[in-house]
């Protein structure tokens, strides 16, 4: 196989952060927190429609999420499993990558490092230069940049200082920009 045909076999992807993008975060004193109980877990408006639209247009849709609350003892494995079961069953991501480490573990997968994105790119043969990361924090944007993806920040009261290629108000707006 020559290099040109190998490049044409690569696919495009949209990488979604979980908390603040796929599901709503809990705000305490203006700071975002991940839901820690299944009853606190609610999907954001438009997530199913955005994922469905992107998949229909040939994008792989992949969830990439830091979940350090498990390592910190703030959530049980059963609670995390229940929330992720809902994500898998109700949204339809092509794949899910979770980092269960905390900062002190210095792993390659915890955002802002791009490990989850790079692992997904290898597994799915993704062209990162024509792919996107949708997130709500500086960690998401840095991971996307480090992997060579375009970055889309979902606007929130807690991320005014985060830098991205594009800032959007909604997932519908993000999908529209990607498909343009």
PEVENKA-V407962 format. One record per run of one state. SS is the DSSP state (helix for helix, strand for strand, loop for the rest). FROM is the first residue (numbers start at 1). TO is the last residue. If there is no record, write none. Layout:
ss from to
SS FROM TO
SS FROM TO
This chain:
ss from to
loop 1 2
helix 3 8
loop 9 10
strand 11 11
loop 12 12
strand 13 16
loop 17 18
strand 19 19
loop 20 22
strand 23 23
loop 24 25
strand 26 28
loop 29 30
strand 31 33
loop 34 37
helix 38 40
loop 41 42
strand 43 43
loop 44 46
helix 47 56
loop 57 59
strand 60 66
loop 67 76
helix 77 91
loop 92 94
strand 95 99
loop 100 102
helix 103 105
loop 106 114
helix 115 124
loop 125 125
strand 126 126
loop 127 127
helix 128 130
loop 131 131
strand 132 135
loop 136 137
helix 138 147
loop 148 149
strand 150 154
loop 155 165
strand 166 168
loop 169 170
helix 171 179
loop 180 180
